[in-house]
Amino acid sequence: MGTPIMLDVNGSDIHAEGARLREQGPAVLVELPGGVRAWAVGGHDTLRRLLADPRVSKDALQHWAAYINGEIAEDWPLRIWVSVRNMFTAYGTDHRRLRSMVAAAFTARRTAALRPTIEETSRRLLDAIAASPPGEPVDLRACYAHPLPIEVICDLFGVPKDKRSDLRTVMDTAFDSTITPEQAQANTLAIYELFTNLVADKREAPADDLTSALIAARDETDGAMTETELVDTLILMLSAGHETTVNLLDHAIAALLTHPAQLDLVRSGQRSWTDVVEETLRWQAPVPYLPLRYAVEDIDLDGTLIPRGDAILVGYAAAGRDPALYGATADEFDITRTTKQHLAFGHGAHHCLGAPLARLEAEIALPALFNRFPDLALATPPDNLTTMRTFLSNGHTTLPAHIRISATAPARR
């Protein structure tokens, strides 16, 4: 198979790494933590075709030779990404069965009904930021970008307030690709304990939330979903339901604060907040790499053969900056860009069901922040901003800013 490229598990420079992968060819053999090998695909058009190819599976139990043959260690740090049994890891009829059940509960109407919740959560968080000691910087990731999506998704699924801190901890750890096998195993146990208890509590006392709706669908429709699939579906929806949006908000705020001319275009009405959201998703894919997919049969990918049973790593960050589609300015943040398509939410059968919610949250939260604090400015030089130590999630460790509310510019609501 050749010598693989060792991926940087710290995610130190995902865009330079993505450029290197694109230059190597349509599919490049890489090594993941634990010595696990996969084919990384980072060209936009190639990846788009691959994501819609029926010869590509997400079911490790059926189609990943190394997993089937027992070559993947029980304590592999990324094991939970492939071992869960939900629509994220399902293939064919199983995927359609599980996705249809989630889609029936996670409707466009239910998403739209969250607008007041998102608006109120934004106001409450902004009030807390406004109350910060004068002159002291505020970490906008910790105080705004991170808690807002967590609160919204927890309200949607009816997660009790006293369990939300635990949820944040276990989900943040799941996206940390630098943890040890022991830490990964302990975190997996904690995740299952939390979500199994949530199901038990909601089954005993159902409410008007998505967890109760999924439990009712599972209990009332014989064979539609196993208990394991129910718990694993909740794990998927609550993890994917906040991580993407946290990083989207984080990078959108940072981008506008470091590109004032772009912010002026939005404030003047020449460009929309939708333009900001879509360009941010392209420019800084919230999830740089997504493990894993598998070749159901030999796949000739533009001259590179991916053998049947091999794993495939999706490179969303690399695809988002592919000069073959976006031209010489692919690395630049530009909300006036005419080519707005991107793959940040996936493509094909596994396109993210939560994409409309993420977009709704961002298109409410971003103008709320910049209207409330018109003098918002970074509290550190842009080059001092550091990214999280992981290649599974793309966000800053902190996003310090000065809110600097002037006496002549009262807080807007």
Long-range contacts (C-beta under 8 A, 24 or more apart in sequence): 1-29, 1-37, 2-29, 3-29, 4-29, 4-30, 4-31, 4-37, 5-29, 5-30, 5-31, 5-40, 6-30, 6-31, 7-31, 7-32, 7-40, 7-289, 7-391, 8-391, 9-33, 9-177, 9-178, 9-390, 9-391, 10-177, 10-178, 10-389, 10-390, 10-391, 11-177, 11-288, 11-387, 11-388, 11-389, 11-390, 11-391, 11-392, 11-393, 11-394, 12-387, 14-288, 14-317, 14-387, 14-391, 14-394, 15-317, 15-318, 15-321, 15-331, 17-318, 18-42, 18-288, 18-315, 18-317, 18-318, 18-319, 18-321, 19-318, 19-321, 21-315, 21-318, 22-318, 22-322, 25-302, 25-303, 25-304, 26-301, 26-302, 26-303, 26-304, 27-301, 27-304, 27-306, 27-312, 30-313, 32-78, 32-291, 32-313, 33-76, 33-77, 33-78, 33-177, 34-72, 34-73, 34-76, 34-77, 34-78, 34-181, 36-66, 36-72, 36-76, 36-78, 36-311, 37-66, 37-310, 37-311, 38-291, 38-292, 38-310, 38-311, 38-312, 38-313, 39-304, 39-306, 39-310, 39-311, 39-312, 39-313, 40-289, 40-312, 40-313, 40-315, 40-318, 41-301, 41-312, 41-313, 41-314, 41-315, 42-315, 42-317, 42-318, 42-319, 42-322, 43-318, 43-319, 43-322, 43-324, 44-319, 44-320, 44-322, 44-324, 44-325, 44-326, 44-343, 45-322, 45-324, 45-325, 46-301, 46-302, 47-314, 47-315, 47-316, 47-319, 47-343, 47-347, 48-319, 48-343, 48-347, 50-293, 50-299, 50-301, 50-312, 50-314, 51-314, 51-343, 51-346, 51-347, 51-348, 51-350, 52-347, 52-348, 52-349, 53-299, 53-348, 54-296, 55-295, 55-296, 55-297, 55-299, 56-293, 56-294, 56-295, 56-296, 56-299, 56-312, 57-91, 57-92, 57-293, 57-294, 57-295, 57-296, 58-88, 58-89, 58-90, 58-91, 58-95, 58-292, 58-293, 58-294, 58-350, 59-89, 59-90, 59-91, 59-94, 59-294, 60-89, 60-292, 60-294, 62-91, 63-91, 63-294, 63-295, 63-296, 63-309, 64-292, 64-294, 64-309, 64-311, 65-308, 65-309, 65-310, 66-309, 66-311, 68-309, 73-181, 74-185, 75-181, 75-182, 75-184, 75-185, 76-181, 76-184, 77-177, 77-179, 77-180, 77-181, 77-183, 77-184, 78-177, 78-184, 78-291, 79-184, 79-188, 80-174, 80-184, 80-188, 80-191, 81-291, 81-292, 82-291, 82-292, 84-232, 84-235, 84-236, 85-226, 85-228, 85-229, 85-232, 86-229, 86-232, 86-233, 86-235, 86-236, 87-233, 87-236, 87-350, 88-236, 88-240, 88-350, 91-296, 95-349, 95-350, 96-349, 97-224, 97-225, 98-225, 98-229, 98-233, 99-349, 99-353, 101-214, 101-217, 101-218, 101-221, 101-224, 101-225, 101-233, 102-214, 102-233, 102-237, 102-353, 103-353, 104-217, 105-210, 105-213, 105-214, 105-217, 106-210, 106-237, 106-353, 106-354, 108-356, 110-156, 110-210, 111-356, 111-357, 111-360, 112-360, 114-152, 114-155, 114-156, 114-357, 114-360, 115-360, 115-364, 117-152, 117-155, 118-148, 118-152, 118-360, 118-361, 118-364, 118-365, 119-364, 119-368, 121-148, 121-151, 121-152, 121-155, 122-148, 122-364, 122-365, 122-368, 122-369, 123-368, 123-413, 126-368, 126-369, 126-372, 126-373, 129-373, 129-403, 130-372, 130-373, 130-403, 130-405, 130-411, 132-403, 135-402, 137-379, 137-380, 137-400, 137-401, 137-402, 138-400, 138-401, 138-402, 138-403, 139-398, 139-399, 139-400, 139-401, 140-250, 140-253, 140-369, 140-399, 140-400, 140-401, 141-246, 141-250, 141-395, 141-396, 141-397, 141-398, 141-399, 142-398, 142-399, 144-249, 144-253, 144-365, 144-369, 145-246, 145-247, 145-249, 145-250, 145-253, 145-395, 145-399, 146-246, 146-250, 148-245, 148-249, 148-361, 148-365, 149-241, 149-242, 149-245, 149-246, 149-249, 149-358, 149-361, 150-242, 150-246, 152-242, 152-357, 152-361, 153-237, 153-238, 153-241, 153-242, 153-357, 154-238, 155-209, 156-209, 156-210, 156-241, 156-357, 157-198, 157-209, 157-210, 157-211, 157-234, 157-237, 157-238, 157-241, 158-202, 158-207, 158-208, 158-209, 158-210, 158-211, 158-212, 159-198, 159-211, 159-238, 160-201, 163-194, 163-198, 166-190, 166-194, 167-194, 167-238, 170-194, 171-238, 171-239, 171-242, 171-243, 174-239, 175-239, 175-243, 175-390, 175-392, 175-393, 176-388, 176-389, 176-390, 176-392, 176-393, 177-390, 177-391, 177-392, 178-389, 178-390, 191-235, 192-231, 192-235, 195-231, 195-234, 195-235, 195-238, 196-231, 198-234, 199-227, 199-230, 199-231, 199-234, 210-237, 237-354, 240-352, 240-354, 241-354, 241-357, 243-286, 243-287, 243-393, 244-286, 244-287, 244-344, 244-345, 244-352, 244-354, 244-358, 245-286, 245-357, 245-358, 245-361, 245-362, 246-286, 246-395, 247-284, 247-286, 247-287, 247-393, 247-394, 247-395, 248-277, 248-280, 248-281, 248-286, 248-358, 248-362, 249-361, 249-362, 249-365, 249-366, 250-395, 250-396, 250-399, 251-280, 251-283, 251-284, 251-286, 251-394, 251-395, 251-396, 252-276, 252-277, 252-280, 252-362, 252-366, 253-366, 253-369, 253-399, 253-401, 254-378, 254-382, 254-385, 254-396, 254-399, 255-279, 255-280, 255-283, 255-284, 255-333, 256-366, 256-370, 257-376, 257-377, 257-378, 257-401, 258-378, 258-382, 259-333, 262-333, 262-334, 262-335, 263-370, 265-335, 265-336, 266-335, 266-370, 267-370, 271-335, 271-336, 273-362, 273-363, 273-366, 273-367, 274-359, 274-363, 275-335, 275-336, 275-340, 276-335, 276-362, 276-366, 277-359, 277-362, 277-363, 277-366, 278-340, 278-342, 279-333, 279-334, 279-335, 279-337, 279-340, 280-333, 280-362, 281-320, 281-342, 281-344, 281-345, 282-320, 282-321, 282-326, 282-337, 282-340, 282-342, 282-344, 283-320, 283-321, 283-332, 283-333, 284-317, 284-320, 284-394, 285-316, 285-317, 285-319, 285-320, 285-342, 285-343, 285-344, 285-394, 286-344, 286-393, 286-394, 286-395, 287-316, 287-344, 287-392, 287-393, 287-394, 288-315, 288-316, 288-317, 288-318, 288-391, 288-392, 288-393, 288-394, 289-313, 289-314, 289-315, 289-316, 289-317, 289-391, 289-392, 290-314, 290-316, 290-346, 290-392, 291-392, 314-346, 316-343, 316-344, 317-394, 319-343, 320-344, 371-412, 372-411, 372-412, 372-413, 373-403, 373-404, 373-405, 373-411, 374-406, 374-409, 374-412, 375-402, 375-403, 375-404, 375-405, 375-406, 375-409, 376-401, 376-402, 376-403, 376-404, 377-401, 377-402, 377-404, 378-402
